[in-house]
Amino acid sequence: MKRKFFWVSSIITTILSTATTIFGFAASNRLMYIKNKDANFIFDRELKAQRFDVNWFNQCPKEELSIDSPNGYPIKGIFFQPLETKNTIIICHGVTENKINSVKYARMFERLGYNSFVFDHRRHGDSGGKTTSYGYYEKFDIAAVVQTVKSIVGEDAIIGIHGESMGAASMILYAGLVEDGADFYIADCGFSNFSELISYILKKETILRTKIPIHLANIFLKMRDGYTLKSITPKEAVKNIQSPILFIHSLEDDFILPYMTEEMYEEKEEPKMLKLFEKGAHAQSFNQNSKEYEETVLEFLQKYVYVNLEYIEKDIS
């Protein structure tokens, strides 16, 4: 009888262990190898929405750059230089997107007096990298991008970083944990706590109401990719940032909830500014409110950036 009990117990333990391993592997796989949007789809979407101007893109003075990531792969980007200025904005796209999605912001910043550098995050677009890490490794790539841009335009230039969604989170992790290397930051619909975001998505899209998947994801991400979900917490990193930040979110966003941006705004010391748009799903604040979005950025620059500088290369008022 005892032999049978131990035999059954052994089988059950083996089944549970196997199931746990399979589930943990699958959960970490989904995060590490999230399916990116097709490049042609992104191009066609931006073109049809008239956010991508082919003539401007073809005629704009630009340079394609390949930057060596400290993580061991090339970061591919385009440095747009339509203006006679050193002032430059670095634009970080969201997860599953690529640098073509960033061109609409480059056009806006051109009107505000900035050249721009758009690039593909690791494992996106033309850049290298085997996994997506939601800011953990991306923050070091941003550091390499900032250093390269500064080497081109000079230390006396005004350097800003604009991040959307994962790009915003990565930017905050860079500025708060690596170096506060820009004169200003614009964080559009970023998450404040990656563990909380994954928990919310699981509750929204599945029947699971337990934290076990999060614990398993942490274990397997640590083993397979060298980090845990807890190490991706921008609301902690933002406390260390001295440069001004403009926080943007849309109240209709039901993917990354607006309270996450409000959390980061509360944690950030002055100088800071918050703008919540009534209209717009996730990462749609600019698309749905382009005029007001640009006016908000201009107000932020005039109130929190230029007031602390000795000169302004271009009058954008």
C-alpha positions as CSV (number, residue, x, y, z in Angstrom):
1,M,0.0,0.0,0.0
2,K,2.8,2.4,1.0
3,R,4.7,1.5,-2.2
4,K,1.6,2.4,-4.3
5,F,1.1,5.6,-2.4
6,F,4.7,6.7,-3.0
7,W,4.4,5.6,-6.7
8,V,1.2,7.7,-7.2
9,S,2.7,10.6,-5.3
10,S,5.8,10.5,-7.4
11,I,3.8,10.5,-10.6
12,I,1.7,13.5,-9.4
13,T,4.9,15.4,-8.4
14,T,6.4,14.7,-11.8
15,I,3.3,15.9,-13.6
16,L,3.1,19.1,-11.5
17,S,6.8,19.8,-12.0
18,T,6.5,19.2,-15.7
19,A,3.4,21.4,-16.0
20,T,5.1,24.1,-14.0
21,T,8.2,24.0,-16.2
22,I,6.1,24.1,-19.4
23,F,4.0,26.9,-18.1
24,G,7.0,29.0,-16.9
25,F,8.9,28.4,-20.2
26,A,5.8,29.4,-22.2
27,A,5.2,32.5,-20.1
28,S,8.8,33.7,-20.4
29,N,8.8,32.8,-24.1
30,R,5.8,35.0,-24.7
31,L,7.5,38.0,-23.1
32,M,11.0,37.5,-24.5
33,Y,9.8,36.8,-28.0
34,I,6.7,38.9,-28.3
35,K,5.5,39.0,-31.9
36,N,6.5,42.3,-33.6
37,K,4.3,44.1,-36.1
38,D,5.2,43.5,-39.7
39,A,7.3,46.4,-41.1
40,N,5.1,46.7,-44.2
41,F,2.0,47.0,-42.0
42,I,3.6,49.8,-39.9
43,F,4.7,51.7,-43.1
44,D,1.3,51.3,-44.7
45,R,-0.6,52.3,-41.6
46,E,1.5,55.5,-41.1
47,L,1.3,56.3,-44.8
48,K,-2.5,55.9,-45.0
49,A,-3.0,58.0,-41.9
50,Q,-0.8,60.7,-43.5
51,R,1.6,60.6,-40.6
52,F,4.5,59.5,-42.9
53,D,5.4,61.8,-45.8
54,V,7.4,59.9,-48.4
55,N,8.6,63.1,-50.1
56,W,9.8,64.6,-46.9
57,F,11.5,61.4,-45.9
58,N,13.3,61.1,-49.3
59,Q,14.4,64.7,-49.4
60,C,15.3,65.3,-45.8
61,P,19.0,65.4,-45.1
62,K,19.7,62.3,-43.1
63,E,22.3,59.7,-42.1
64,E,21.8,56.1,-41.3
65,L,23.7,55.1,-38.2
66,S,24.7,51.7,-36.7
67,I,25.6,52.0,-33.0
68,D,27.3,49.3,-31.1
69,S,25.2,48.2,-28.2
70,P,27.0,47.4,-24.9
71,N,24.9,44.3,-25.0
72,G,26.7,43.1,-28.2
73,Y,24.6,43.9,-31.2
74,P,24.0,46.8,-33.7
75,I,21.4,49.5,-33.0
76,K,20.1,50.8,-36.3
77,G,18.7,54.3,-36.6
78,I,18.3,57.4,-38.8
79,F,19.6,60.8,-37.9
80,F,17.3,63.4,-39.6
81,Q,18.9,66.8,-40.0
82,P,16.5,69.1,-41.8
83,L,17.5,72.2,-39.7
84,E,20.7,74.1,-39.1
85,T,20.8,73.4,-35.4
86,K,22.6,71.1,-33.0
87,N,19.5,70.6,-30.8
88,T,18.4,67.0,-31.2
89,I,15.5,64.8,-29.9
90,I,16.0,61.1,-29.6
91,I,12.8,59.1,-30.1
92,C,12.1,55.7,-28.6
93,H,9.2,53.7,-30.1
94,G,7.0,51.2,-28.2
95,V,7.0,47.4,-28.1
96,T,6.3,45.6,-31.4
97,E,6.7,48.9,-33.4
98,N,9.8,50.3,-35.2
99,K,11.5,53.6,-36.1
100,I,9.0,54.4,-38.9
101,N,6.4,54.9,-36.1
102,S,8.7,57.5,-34.7
103,V,8.8,59.7,-37.8
104,K,5.6,61.5,-36.9
105,Y,7.2,62.8,-33.8
106,A,10.3,63.8,-35.8
107,R,8.1,66.0,-37.9
108,M,6.6,67.6,-34.9
109,F,10.0,68.3,-33.3
110,E,11.3,69.7,-36.6
111,R,8.5,72.4,-36.3
112,L,9.7,73.0,-32.7
113,G,13.3,73.5,-33.8
114,Y,14.9,70.1,-33.4
115,N,16.7,67.6,-35.6
116,S,15.9,64.0,-34.6
117,F,17.4,60.5,-34.2
118,V,14.9,57.6,-34.5
119,F,16.1,54.1,-34.0
120,D,14.9,50.5,-33.6
121,H,15.0,48.9,-30.1
122,R,16.7,45.6,-29.7
123,R,14.9,42.8,-31.5
124,H,12.8,45.3,-33.4
125,G,13.2,46.6,-37.0
126,D,16.7,46.4,-38.3
127,S,18.5,46.3,-34.9
128,G,20.0,43.2,-33.4
129,G,19.3,41.5,-30.1
130,K,17.7,38.1,-29.4
131,T,15.0,39.1,-26.9
132,T,12.8,42.0,-25.8
133,S,13.4,43.0,-22.2
134,Y,10.9,45.9,-21.8
135,G,13.6,48.4,-20.7
136,Y,16.0,46.2,-18.7
137,Y,18.6,45.9,-21.5
138,E,17.1,48.7,-23.6
139,K,18.2,51.3,-21.1
140,F,21.8,50.5,-21.8
141,D,21.2,50.8,-25.6
142,I,19.7,54.3,-25.0
143,A,22.9,55.3,-23.2
144,A,24.9,54.2,-26.2
145,V,22.5,56.2,-28.5
146,V,22.8,59.4,-26.3
147,Q,26.6,59.1,-26.2
148,T,26.8,58.8,-30.0
149,V,24.4,61.7,-30.7
150,K,26.4,63.9,-28.3
151,S,29.6,63.0,-30.1
152,I,28.1,64.1,-33.3
153,V,26.3,67.3,-32.3
154,G,28.5,68.4,-29.4
155,E,28.0,68.8,-25.6
156,D,26.5,72.3,-26.0
157,A,23.5,71.1,-27.8
158,I,20.0,70.7,-26.2
159,I,19.3,67.0,-26.1
160,G,15.9,65.6,-25.4
161,I,14.4,62.1,-25.3
162,H,10.8,61.2,-26.3
163,G,9.5,57.7,-25.4
164,E,6.3,56.1,-26.2
165,S,4.9,53.1,-24.1
166,M,7.9,50.7,-23.7
167,G,10.1,53.4,-25.1
168,A,8.9,55.7,-22.3
169,A,9.6,53.1,-19.6
170,S,13.1,52.3,-21.1
171,M,13.9,56.0,-21.2
172,I,13.0,56.5,-17.5
173,L,15.0,53.5,-16.6
174,Y,18.0,54.9,-18.5
175,A,17.7,58.3,-16.9
176,G,17.1,57.0,-13.4
177,L,19.4,54.0,-13.3
178,V,22.2,54.6,-15.9
179,E,22.6,58.4,-16.3
180,D,20.5,61.5,-16.4
181,G,22.1,62.4,-19.7
182,A,19.5,64.5,-21.5
183,D,18.2,68.1,-20.9
184,F,14.6,66.9,-20.9
185,Y,12.4,63.9,-21.3
186,I,8.9,63.3,-22.6
187,A,7.2,60.1,-21.3
188,D,4.1,59.1,-23.3
189,C,1.9,56.3,-21.9
190,G,4.7,54.4,-20.2
191,F,4.2,51.8,-17.5
192,S,5.3,52.4,-13.9
193,N,5.6,48.8,-12.8
194,F,6.0,45.9,-15.2
195,S,4.9,43.2,-12.7
196,E,1.6,45.2,-12.1
197,L,1.1,45.6,-15.9
198,I,1.5,41.9,-16.5
199,S,-0.9,41.1,-13.7
200,Y,-3.5,43.5,-15.1
201,I,-3.2,42.0,-18.6
202,L,-3.5,38.5,-17.3
203,K,-6.7,39.4,-15.3
204,K,-8.1,41.2,-18.3
205,E,-7.4,38.6,-21.0
206,T,-7.6,35.3,-19.0
207,I,-9.5,33.7,-16.1
208,L,-6.3,33.5,-13.9
209,R,-6.6,35.3,-10.6
210,T,-3.4,34.2,-9.0
211,K,0.2,35.6,-8.8
212,I,1.7,32.2,-9.6
213,P,2.3,33.1,-13.4
214,I,4.2,36.2,-12.3
215,H,6.3,34.2,-9.9
216,L,7.1,31.6,-12.6
217,A,7.8,34.3,-15.2
218,N,10.3,35.9,-12.7
219,I,12.1,32.6,-12.2
220,F,12.3,31.7,-15.9
221,L,13.2,35.2,-17.0
222,K,16.0,35.3,-14.5
223,M,17.3,31.9,-15.7
224,R,16.9,32.5,-19.4
225,D,17.5,36.3,-19.8
226,G,19.2,37.5,-16.7
227,Y,16.6,39.7,-15.1
228,T,13.3,39.7,-13.2
229,L,10.1,41.7,-13.7
230,K,10.8,43.5,-10.4
231,S,13.9,45.0,-12.0
232,I,11.7,46.9,-14.5
233,T,10.0,49.4,-12.2
234,P,10.2,52.9,-13.7
235,K,8.3,54.5,-10.8
236,E,11.3,53.8,-8.6
237,A,13.9,54.9,-11.2
238,V,12.1,58.2,-11.8
239,K,12.9,59.4,-8.3
240,N,16.5,59.8,-9.3
241,I,15.9,62.0,-12.4
242,Q,16.8,65.7,-12.0
243,S,16.0,66.9,-15.6
244,P,12.5,68.0,-16.4
245,I,9.9,65.4,-17.5
246,L,6.7,65.9,-19.4
247,F,4.3,63.0,-18.6
248,I,1.6,62.3,-21.2
249,H,-1.3,59.8,-21.2
250,S,-4.8,59.4,-22.6
251,L,-7.6,58.7,-20.2
252,E,-9.1,56.2,-22.7
253,D,-6.0,54.0,-22.6
254,D,-7.1,50.5,-21.3
255,F,-3.8,48.7,-22.0
256,I,-1.4,50.7,-19.8
257,L,-3.8,52.5,-17.5
258,P,-3.4,56.3,-16.9
259,Y,-2.8,55.8,-13.2
260,M,0.7,54.5,-14.0
261,T,1.7,57.8,-15.5
262,E,0.1,59.6,-12.6
263,E,2.1,57.5,-10.2
264,M,5.4,58.4,-11.9
265,Y,4.5,62.0,-12.0
266,E,3.9,62.0,-8.2
267,E,7.2,60.2,-7.6
268,K,9.2,62.6,-9.8
269,E,10.6,65.7,-8.1
270,E,10.2,69.1,-9.8
271,P,10.6,70.2,-12.5
272,K,7.8,68.2,-14.1
273,M,4.6,68.5,-16.0
274,L,1.5,66.3,-16.6
275,K,-0.9,66.2,-19.5
276,L,-3.9,63.8,-19.6
277,F,-5.8,63.8,-22.9
278,E,-9.5,62.9,-22.9
279,K,-9.3,61.1,-26.3
280,G,-7.1,58.3,-27.4
281,A,-6.5,54.6,-26.9
282,H,-3.0,53.3,-26.0
283,A,-0.2,55.3,-27.7
284,Q,-2.8,57.4,-29.6
285,S,-2.5,60.7,-27.7
286,F,-0.6,62.3,-30.6
287,N,-2.7,60.7,-33.3
288,Q,-6.0,61.8,-31.7
289,N,-4.8,65.2,-30.3
290,S,-1.9,66.3,-32.6
291,K,-2.4,70.1,-32.3
292,E,-2.9,70.1,-28.5
293,Y,-0.1,67.6,-28.1
294,E,2.4,69.9,-30.0
295,E,1.2,72.9,-28.0
296,T,1.7,71.0,-24.8
297,V,5.3,70.1,-25.7
298,L,6.0,73.7,-26.7
299,E,4.6,74.9,-23.3
300,F,6.8,72.4,-21.5
301,L,9.9,73.4,-23.4
302,Q,9.3,77.1,-22.8
303,K,8.5,76.7,-19.1
304,Y,10.9,74.0,-17.9
305,V,13.7,73.7,-20.4
306,Y,14.6,77.0,-22.0
307,V,14.3,78.9,-18.8
308,N,17.4,77.1,-17.5
309,L,19.5,77.6,-20.6
310,E,21.8,80.4,-21.4
311,Y,20.6,80.6,-25.0
312,I,18.1,79.3,-27.5
313,E,19.4,78.5,-30.9
314,K,16.1,78.9,-32.6
315,D,13.1,81.1,-31.7
316,I,10.2,78.7,-31.7
317,S,7.6,81.0,-30.1
